[in-house]
Amino acid sequence: MINLNVPYLNDESIALAADSFLKQNDLTSIPIDIEHIIESNYHMDIVLLPDLQMAFDIEGFSTSSNKAILPDLFISTCLH
């Protein structure tokens, strides 16, 4: 079994961290452009893959180098 040592955070801690992140990145309107944050802040590419869910029963994954996020094309278009 893999132990990731991820600490437990209560709802208040999560809300404070989220508010801090939004303020630091000057994100004041909804919807929040997650793709822009990923590409500009974390310098990761987003590469849409067709039929990923049908072929592998997953909605997406990230590369081991953390250079790209690869979501299923259909799932991604449903979110827009």
PEPEZI-V427427 format. One record per residue. RES is the residue in one small letter. SS is DSSP state (H for helix, E for strand, C for the rest). PHI is phi in degrees with one decimal (* if undefined). Layout:
res->[RES RES]
ss->[SS SS]
phi->[PHI PHI]
This chain:
res->[m i n l n v p y l n d e s i a l a a d s f l k q n d l t s i p i d i e h i i e s n y h m d i v l l p d l q m a f d i e g f s t s s n k a i l p d l f i s t c l h]
ss->[C C C C C C C C C C H H H H H H H H H H H H H H C C C C C C C C C H H H H H H H H C C C E E C C E C C H H H H H C C C E E E C C C C C E E E E E H H H H H H C C]
phi->[* -89.6 -110.6 -88.3 53.2 -87.8 -72.1 -75.2 -123.0 -78.0 -57.3 -65.0 -63.7 -65.4 -62.2 -64.4 -64.6 -64.5 -60.8 -61.8 -61.1 -62.8 -67.7 -61.4 -104.1 51.2 -101.8 -119.6 -121.6 -109.1 -78.9 -85.7 -80.6 -60.6 -60.9 -62.8 -60.5 -62.1 -72.3 -86.7 -82.8 -109.7 51.3 -110.6 -87.4 -114.6 -118.6 -79.2 -115.3 -73.7 61.2 -63.1 -65.6 -65.6 -78.2 -124.5 58.0 -133.7 -91.1 169.6 -159.4 -114.8 -73.5 -65.4 -85.8 58.0 -97.0 -152.8 -116.0 -122.2 -87.7 -64.4 -58.0 -65.8 -60.5 -64.2 -71.6 -69.3 -80.4 -92.8]
